[in-house]
Amino acid sequence: MMTETTDMQKFERIHEEQLPVPKHKLHDWTHFAGLYAAEHVAATEFVIGATFVALGAKTMDIILGLLIGNILAVLSWTLITTPIAVDTRLSLYTYLNKIAGNSMSKLYDWANVIIFTVISAAMVTVSATAVRFAFNIPAQLNWYPTNFWFVLIVVFVGLVVVFVAMYGFNAVSDFSGICAPWLFVMFTSGALVLLPALSLDVLGKTLPSGWSDFLTIGNQSIWTGVNSSGEAGIGLLEVIGFGWAANTITHFGLIDMALLRFAKKKSYGLATSTGMLFGHYIAWIAAGIMGAGAAVILGKAIVELDPGDVAYYALGWSGFVIVIVAGWTTAITNLYRAGLAAQGIFSHKSRRSTTLAVGLAMVVIGCFPFVFSQILPLLTYAGLLVVPVGAIVFAEHQIFPKIGYTRYWSQYQNYSRPLPAIASWGLGLIFGFGLDMLNVMSFYYLFIPTWFFTILVYTALAGKYGAKEQYPEAEVKERTRNENIELFQQKQARQVPELLKDNSIFSKGLKTLALSALGITLILAGNVLFGSADESIYVANRETFYFYGFICTILYFATAYWAMKRGKTRG
């Protein structure tokens, strides 16, 4: 057995992302509330808002179905992902290597590198559409770029994403924490600003009289129940499934162990509600209102508009900023995940270097507009691809100890029998995609039977190949290693300077100015809805909101960033 000193020297040579997160680097719930809020109020919300219209959902199905579906997603993070992340303090990539060995984990890591790099690239492309609109660059309608300036914009926007993601979880969290409150205000304001345009078109007046008027506007102008082909659209169950399944890759698929391993408590999984209930739920509904309102103003169908069009007519110049920032926040988080996955493949490289490599690939891919146009199918199929692996890890961590099986049994055998994990993943994919081909059930719910099927298969195969056996010497060695890691990290913690809380009057003033800018923005948006007696006053109020709302946007980011930097002073 290695001595404690030898272990300490070994830990110093291991990249920190491949060790459990130390106690001194854990975060409270506010970090995760900001992180999930910013990631899940994304530029794709404009696209998804239009998607529900194209799919022919009804207004009440949207209101109830999205609420139920997003609550189920929050519970999935809280009950499935967060407990494993907090128990292990490891990312899924590191933990999978621990239980299944290199052959399985590297194959899976490659899949995740591709998935998250492409998702990040799509977000960068979305952000570039806003800049394209601002500078009158032609829309990119082909699968390849047709304008040099569009490529240049993608490169610039993409490099910002790479720079932030390279600096790790804290940088991602800080950036998200600044953006999240503003994104909430902007999506809410956009809906308030364009609702009068819809009301004028449907009811002939600028202000709906009540709930019944709002439902009338929704049923006649937004969520009509008729799809783009003129047929009856999706129902309540499909809307619930869409809301739940949209993030299966991160909760049932356990990808978000990479983020939630930093949580102090398992209950912090509930912080994902900022992304789901305020983000997806409110943002998807607001995006539908904004898209329909912009379509009325432009005289086009909602599905013909890109995010830049919708955002501009909802928010003016702030609309360009929201598409750029919303694309950034989602791209940064996903590129961070891609960098971790790449480090799992090239374990001798630092996470920064792997993030840089996949980031440069992301920039190249982002220059091709087809990536963005195919983002929804990509997210859906990616979720089904990774769910079986999430099931394998869930079975090993949560089920095996309860049925007398040995956790980490494959590691204790020196990974001499990798078949159970690889075979279970393959059979899970055949099962899930087979159900899809047979059209047995709604695609949105396929992850549920696939998850349970894979758990049963992996438990049976693992039991046959050695999980039922006991490995007392190996377990003692594992416990000793974990204890030495904790001692090593305690030593590291003593060398970290204390973070002093900034309570100065100036910093409080900056925070007050930032919040005031958000409050004024909402007041201006409310004035557009409630202070417009007729169409001419509505247009004038809308222009006032565009101008002063943009000033408030500049003021908010300047003061919020300054306050955040002052709060980083260490003693």
N, C-alpha and C positions, 0 to 999 in steps of 0.2 A: 504494500500500500504506500502511496506517495506520502511524504511528510507534508505538514501544513505549509512549510516554507516553499517547498517545490510547487505545491498547488497555487500559492500566491503568485509565484513567478509565471506560472502557466496562464493564470487569469489575466495578467498584465498584457499578454501577447494576443488575447482574444478581443475582437471588436465588441464594444459594449452592447450593440444590438443583438449579439448572440448569447448574452447572459441575461438572467432575470433582471427586470428593472429594479434598481435599488430603492430603498424606502425614501431617501432624501430627494428623489426625483419624481415622487408621486404627486398628483394634482387633485384639487378639489373639484366639486361638481361643476363649478362655473366655467372651468376650462372646456369641459365636454359639452356644456350647453352652448357655448360660443362656437366650438368646433363643428358640431353637428348642424347648428343653425346656419352657419355660413356655407358648409358643404352642400346642404340640401335645399338651400334657396339658390338655385343655379340658373344659368342661362337656358338650360334645357327645359325649365319650367314653362318658358314661352312655347316651346315645341309641344310639350305634353298637354298644355292647356288647349292647343289646337287639335291635338290627337283625340281628346275626348269628344270634341265637336265632330271630327271626321268619323269617329266610331259610332256616333249617334246615341250617346248617353242622354238620359233625361235629367232634368234639373234636380229633382228630389233624390234620384239615384246617386248623383254626384255628391250632394250634400251629406247624405247618410252613408253611402258606400265608402267614400274616401275617409270619413271619420272612423268607421269600423276598421277598414283595412290598415290605416296608419296606426291605430291603437294596437292592432295585432302585431305590426312591425316593431313597435316599441317594446311590447312584451317579449318578442323573439330575442331582441338584443339583451333585455334584462334577464331573462330566464335561461337562455342558451349560451350566448356569447360571453357576457360579462363574467359569470361565475368561473369559467375556464380561464379567461384572461387574468383575472385577479388571483386565482389559485396558483397559476404557473408563472405569471409575470413575463411570459414569452410571447413573441409574435407567432402566428400560425406556422410560418415558414420554419422557424427554429424548432417549434414543438413537433411539427410533422417529421422533421429529420430525426428527432429524438425517439419517436415511436415507430417510424417506418424505414429509416435509413436513407442513404443517399440516392439510390435508384428511384425510389418513389418520390422523394421530396424534390429532387432536381427536375423530374418530369413535370411535377405540379408547379414548381417555381417558374419554369419556362412558360407554362400556360398563363400564369398570373402576370408575368412580365409583359406578354403580348396583350392580354386583356386590358390591363391598367394603363399601359402606354397608349393604346388606341383610344381608350376613354378620355385620357388626358388630352390627346391630340384633338379629339372632337370638341372638347371644351375650348381649347385654344382657337380652333376654327370659328366657333360661335363668337368668341370675343372679337375676333378679327372682322366679323360681319358688321359689328357696330362701328368700328373704325372705317371700314369700307364705305358705309353709309354716310358717315360724316364728311369724307373726302371725295364723295361722288365717284367712287371706283365701281365699275360694273359688277353686278351680281355674278357670282361664280356658279354657273348652272351645270357645268360638265364635271366629270369625275376627276379631271385634272385642272390645275390652275391656268387661267388664260390672261392673267395680268401680273406684270412684274411687281407693281406696288402692293398688290394683295399678298404676294409671297413675302415681301419685305415686312409687311405688317405682322404676318404670322410669326416670322423670325423674332421680331421685337417682343411681341406679346409672349411667345413661348420662352424666351430667355428669362423673362421676369419670373415665370413659373418655375423654371429650373433653379434659379438663384435662391428663391425662398425655400423650395423643397429640399435643397441640398443642406440647409442649415438645421434640418431635423424637426422633431416634434414641437419643440418650444417655438420655433419660428412659425411653423404652420398654425399653432394654437394662437399666437399673438396676432398674426395676420387675420385669422378668422374672427378673433374676438373683437377686432376693430370693425370689420366689415358686417358682422351679423346684425347689430341693431339698425344700421343704415339700410341693409337689404330688406328687413321687415318693413320699415317705414316706406321704402320706395314701392314695394309690391302693393301695400295697402293704399298708398297715395295714388298709384296708377289706376287702381280699380275705382277709387272715388272720382278721379278726374274724368274717366271715360264712361262711367255709368250714365251721366246725363245725355251723352250722345246716343246711347242705346235707348234711353227712355224717350227721347225726342222721336226716334225712328219708329218705336213700337207704340208708345202711348200718346205721342204728340205733346208731351210736357217734359220739362227738364228734371223734375224730382218725382220718383215713385212715391205713391201715397202710403205704402206699407208693404207688408210681407207678400200679400196677394199680387200687388203690382210687380214686385221683384220676381216672383214666380212666373208671371206672365211674360216679362222681359226674357227670363231665362228660357222658357219653353218655346218662345217664338223667334228668339234672335241668337241664342247661344247653344244651349243643350236641348235640341229640339226632339230628340228621340228618333231621328232619321239620319242614317249615315250618308257618306259622300256619294254612295251609289243610289240613293233614294229609297233604301230599304230600311226596315225596322232595325234599330241599333242594339248595342249591348245593354244588359240589364243590371240590376243591383248586385248580383253575385259576381259578375265579371268586374264591376267597378271595385268591389271589395278585394277581389283577387289581384287586380292591378295594383292597388295601394299596398297590399301585403307583399306581393312578389317583386315589386320594383327594386327591393334591396336584399333579396335572398342571398346574393353573392357575399354580402357583408355580415348578415346575421346568421342565417342557417348555414351559410358557407364558412362562417367563422373568420373571415378576412379581417374583421375589425378587432380581433385580438391585438393587432398591431397598434391600435389606438387605445383601446380600453385596458391594456396591460398597465397603463399609467394611472388607473383609477384607484383612489384610496379605499373605496368600498364597492361591493358588488351592486349596491342599490343605485350607483351612479349610471347604470344602464338606462335608468329612467330619464336621464338628461338627453337622451336621443329624441325625446318628445319635442324638443325645440326644433329639431329638423323635420320631424314627421308632422306634428300637429300644427305648428306655426309655419313651418317651411313647406312641406308638400301639401298639406291640406289647404291652408290659406293661400299659398302661392299658386297652386294649381287652379283654384277657383278664381283668384285675382287675375291670373294669366288668361283664363277663358274670357273674363269680362274685358280685359284690355285688348285681347285679340279681336273680339267681336266689335268693340268700339272703334278700333283702328280700321277694321274692315268697312264699317259704315262710313267713316270719314273719307276713306280712299275709294270706296265703291268697288271693293274686291271681296272675294271669299277669304275667310280666315286662313284656310289652308294654303293660300297663295302668298302669305306674308312671311318674311323671315324675322328673327328676333329684333334686328335693327329697326325695321319698320314699326313693329308693335311698340317697342320701347320709346321711340322718338315721339310718337303721337300720344303716348301716355304720360311721358315725363320730360319731354324736351331734351335739352343737352344732358340732363341727368340720366336720361335713358341710355345714352351712349356709355356713360360711366357704369350703369348697372349691368349692362350686358358684358362689358369688359371685366368688371369685378366679380360678377357671378360666375363667369367662365373661369377666371383665375382661381377662386376659392375651391371649386370642385377639381380643377386640374391639378392644383398643388397637392391636395390630399391624396389623389389617386397616383400622382407621380411619386409621392413619398412611399406609398404601398409598393409601387413597381420597383423602386430602388431597394426596398427591403427584400423583395422577392429575388432581385438580381444578385443581391449580396449572398442570399442562400445558395446560389449557383456558384458564384465566385467568392467563396468564403475568405480568401486571403486578401480581398480588396475591401477598402473601407466603404461604408454606406454612401458617403459623399461622392466617391469616384463612380460607384455603380449608378447612383442617381444622375450624375452628369452624363454618363453614357446613354442610359435609357432616355434621358431628357433630350439629348441631341437627336435621337431617333424619333422622339415624339414631335419635335419641331419639323422634321422632314415629312412625317406622316400628316401633320396638321396642314401642310400646304395643299393637300388633296381634298377638295370639298366633299367627296363621296363619303368620307368617314363620318362627318356630321349627319348626313342624310340617313345613314344606316345605324344611328346610335341606339335607337329603341330596340330593334331586333338583336343588336349586339348585347345589350344589357340583359335581355330576356334569356338568350341562349347561354350567355356567360354564367348566369345564375344557376341554370340547370347543370352546367359543366362542373361547377365547384361544390354543389350541395352534397354529392356523395362523399367528398373528402371531409367536409364538415361533419357528416354522419360518422365517419370512421374515427375522427378525433373525439367526438362526443361519446361514442361507445367506449373507447379506450379510457377516457378520463372519468366519465360519470357512471357508466354502467358496470364496467369490469370490477371495480372494488366492491360493488353491491352484490355481485353474484359469485364472488370468490375467485375471480380471475386476477392475474398479476398485471398491474399497469407497467408499461415499459418492458414487457417480456421479450420483445424482439431485440431491444437494445442489450438485454442481459444475455441473449444468445449471439451477440456480436452481429446481428442482422443477417444471420445465415439463412433465414427463411423469410424473404420479403414478399412471398406470394400472396398472403392474405390481404394486405393493403392494396397491392396493385390489382389483383383479381376483383376485389370488392369495388374499387373505383370503376374498372371496366364494365363489370356487370351492372353497376348502378347506372352508368351512362346508357347501356343497351336497354335497360328497363325503362328509364325516363324518356329517352328519345323514341323508344318503341311505342310507349303509350301515346306519344305525340303523333306518330305516324298512323296509329290505329284510330286516332281521334276519339279516345275513350272518354276523355273529360276535358274541361277547359284548360288551355295551356297554362293559365296563370296559377293553377293549383297543382301542377305536376310535381313541383318540388316536394310536396308533402309525402305522397306514397314513395317517391324516389328516396327520400331521407330515411323513412322507416325500413324500406327494403334493404338499403345498404347497411344499416345497423344490424339487421338480422343476419345478412350474409357475412359481414366482417366478424361478428361475434361467433358464428359457427366455425368459420375458417380459422380464426385465431385460437379458439379452443382446441381444434384438431392439431394445430401446429405448435402449441406450447404455452398458450396463455393460462391453461388450467394448472400448470406446474408452479412450484414455489422456487424462488431463487434467493435464499436468505443472505448469502454472502454478497451478492451483487446489490441487494437492497441496502445493506449496511454501507457499502461503498458509495452508493448514490446519496444516502443521507449525509454521510461525512463530507462529500463534495459540496452539497448544498449548504451545509453549515460553514464550510470554508469560504464559499462564495459570499455568504452574508458577512463574515468577518472581514473579507477583502473590501467589500463595499462600505462597511462601517469605517474602515480606515480611510477610504476615499472621501467619505462624507465629511470627515474632520478637516479635510483640506479645502473644502468648498467655502468661500466667504459668505458670511451671513447676508441675507437679502433684507435691506432696511425698507420699511414701509414709508412711502413719501406722503406726509400729511401737511405739506406746506400750503399756505393760502393760495400761492400761484398755481400749484397743481390742481387744487380744488376748483379754482377759477377756470382752468382749462377744461376740466370735466364738465363744469356747469355750462360753459359755452357750447361744448359738443352736444350735450343733451338739449340745450335750448335750440340749436340748429335743427335737430330732429323734431322737436315740438313745433317749431314754426312751420316746418315742411308739412306736417300733418294738418295744422290749422289752415294753411293755404289750400291744401287739397280739400279739406272739409268745406272751405268757402266756395270752391268750384261746384261742389255737389249741392250744398244747402243755400248758397247765396246767389244762385243764378235763376232769376225770375223768368227769363226768356232766352232764346237762342243767342241773341247778340251779346247779352250780359255774360252768358256762359262762355262764349268765345273769348271775350275780354278777360274774364277771370282765369281761363285756362292759360292764356298768354302770360298773365301775371304770375301764375304758378310756375310756368316754365322758367321765367327769368329769375325770380327770387328763390325758387327751389334749387336752381343750379348754384347760386351763391351760397345757399345753406349747405349744399353738398361739399363745396370747397372748404367752407368753414369747419364742417364736421370732421373731415379727414385730417385737416391741418391740426386742429386742437386735440383730437383723439390720439393721433400718432405722437404728438408732442407729450401729452400726458402719459402715454404708455412708456415712452423712452425715459422720462423722468422717474417713473416707477421702477426702472431696472437698476437703479443705483445700488451698489453693494458696499457693505462695510468691510 
